[in-house]
Amino acid sequence: MPILPVKGPFEVYWDPTGDNVQLSPFLGRIAFTTSDQISTIEHEFFGDTPVDAVPKGTLTEVSVPMTEPTYLKLATLLPGVENLGGGKIRFSVRSGACSMYDASKVLLFKPVCDFVEGVDTLKHIHIYHAYPYRDIDLGFDREEQRTWSVKFIVFPSRESATLGKLYDYGAP
């Protein structure tokens, strides 16, 4: 049974077998959330109290607070972000009916101990299909270090061997 480290940092890679974008350095908490979405069933006599519920799906997201030295990686990660060179990036409007699933890639977490990534794949988190999107909130004051939060939406796999799977603790 895989046992993940209880505490400590992880290294995160997007598309480890392709572009292999390493998301560090980052500062703060990497948020990995999974939440089952439900639809409640109600009866008039019980008001807003649900009498039953049915599952609607599962929402999984990852948020990585990248620090400024890695901001040029945003141009590699995010559509609508362009590297202009000379330390400049440009953000453009994103819209349209482009499939995020079709452009999704593996997101891989590896624990780090004494600045060395863990090679034991049973301690890795392997997300089958993740796609990055922008949700940037930069703070400007004399105390806060700015981070560029890159979020990933996670999709269930459509491949026959892993159909409906979101992620594995321990490499597949």
C-alpha positions in Angstrom: 0.0 0.0 0.0 1.5 3.4 -1.0 2.2 5.7 2.0 2.6 9.3 1.1 4.9 11.5 3.3 2.8 13.1 6.0 4.6 16.5 5.8 7.1 18.1 3.6 7.5 19.5 0.1 6.7 18.0 -3.2 8.0 18.8 -6.7 5.4 19.1 -9.4 5.8 18.4 -13.1 3.3 19.1 -15.9 3.7 16.8 -18.9 6.7 14.8 -17.5 7.2 12.8 -20.7 6.9 15.8 -23.0 7.7 19.4 -22.2 8.4 18.3 -18.6 7.6 21.7 -17.0 8.9 21.8 -13.4 6.7 24.2 -11.4 9.2 25.1 -8.7 10.2 27.2 -7.0 6.9 28.0 -5.4 6.0 29.5 -2.1 3.2 28.4 0.2 0.6 25.7 0.0 0.1 23.6 -3.1 -3.7 23.0 -2.9 -4.9 19.6 -4.3 -8.6 19.4 -3.8 -11.2 16.7 -4.7 -14.8 17.4 -4.0 -17.8 15.3 -4.8 -20.6 17.3 -6.3 -24.1 16.3 -5.3 -27.7 17.3 -6.2 -30.1 17.2 -3.3 -33.6 16.0 -3.4 -36.1 17.9 -1.3 -39.7 17.6 -0.2 -41.9 20.5 0.6 -42.7 19.4 4.1 -39.0 19.4 5.0 -38.1 22.9 3.7 -34.5 23.2 2.6 -33.5 20.0 4.4 -32.5 17.3 1.8 -34.3 14.0 2.1 -31.9 12.3 -0.3 -29.1 13.2 -2.8 -27.6 11.9 -6.0 -24.0 12.3 -7.2 -23.4 14.8 -10.0 -19.6 14.2 -10.4 -16.3 14.9 -8.9 -14.4 18.2 -9.1 -10.6 18.0 -8.7 -8.3 21.0 -8.9 -4.7 21.8 -8.2 -3.3 25.2 -7.4 0.5 25.9 -7.4 1.7 29.3 -6.1 4.8 29.9 -8.4 7.2 32.6 -7.4 8.4 35.4 -9.6 11.6 33.7 -10.8 9.4 31.2 -12.7 7.0 33.6 -14.2 8.3 33.1 -17.7 7.2 29.5 -17.4 3.7 30.9 -17.5 4.1 31.3 -21.3 4.9 27.6 -21.6 2.0 26.5 -19.3 -0.8 28.8 -20.2 -2.5 29.6 -23.5 -3.0 33.3 -23.9 0.3 34.1 -22.3 3.2 35.1 -24.6 6.9 35.3 -23.8 8.0 38.6 -25.4 11.7 38.1 -24.3 13.7 40.5 -22.2 11.8 39.4 -19.1 8.4 40.5 -20.5 5.2 38.5 -20.8 1.9 39.4 -22.3 -1.6 38.2 -21.3 -4.4 38.0 -23.9 -8.1 37.3 -23.7 -9.0 33.6 -23.8 -12.3 32.4 -25.2 -13.6 29.9 -27.6 -14.6 26.3 -27.8 -11.2 24.7 -27.6 -11.2 21.4 -25.8 -9.2 21.5 -22.6 -9.3 17.8 -22.3 -7.6 17.3 -25.7 -4.7 19.6 -24.6 -4.5 18.1 -21.0 -1.4 16.3 -19.9 -0.1 14.3 -16.9 0.5 16.2 -13.7 3.0 14.4 -11.4 3.9 15.1 -7.8 7.1 13.7 -6.3 8.1 14.1 -2.6 11.3 15.9 -1.8 13.7 15.1 1.1 16.9 16.9 1.7 16.5 18.6 -1.7 16.3 15.3 -3.5 13.2 14.1 -5.3 11.9 10.7 -4.2 12.4 8.0 -6.8 9.9 5.6 -5.1 7.0 5.7 -7.4 4.7 4.4 -4.7 5.1 7.8 -3.1 4.2 9.8 -6.2 0.8 11.2 -7.1 0.0 10.7 -10.8 -2.9 12.8 -12.3 -3.9 11.4 -15.7 -5.3 14.6 -17.3 -4.8 18.1 -16.0 -5.0 21.4 -17.9 -3.7 24.7 -16.5 -5.8 27.9 -16.4 -5.3 31.4 -15.1 -6.6 32.6 -11.8 -4.0 35.2 -10.9 -4.3 37.4 -7.8 -1.2 39.5 -7.2 -0.9 41.4 -4.0 1.1 44.6 -3.7 2.2 45.6 -0.3 5.5 45.8 1.7 5.0 42.5 3.4 3.7 40.0 0.9 5.8 38.2 -1.6 4.0 37.9 -4.9 3.2 34.5 -6.3 1.6 33.5 -9.6 -1.0 30.9 -8.9 -1.4 28.4 -11.7 -4.5 26.3 -11.4 -5.2 23.0 -13.1 -8.5 21.4 -13.7 -8.4 17.6 -13.6 -10.4 15.5 -16.0 -11.4 11.8 -15.8 -9.4 9.6 -18.2 -11.1 8.5 -21.4 -8.6 5.8 -22.2 -9.9 2.3 -22.0 -7.4 1.0 -19.4 -8.0 4.0 -17.0 -11.6 5.0 -18.0 -13.1 7.3 -15.4 -9.9 7.5 -13.3 -8.7 10.9 -12.0 -5.4 10.1 -10.2 -3.4 7.5 -8.5 -1.4 7.6 -5.2 1.6 5.6 -6.3 2.5 5.5 -10.0 0.2 3.6 -12.3 
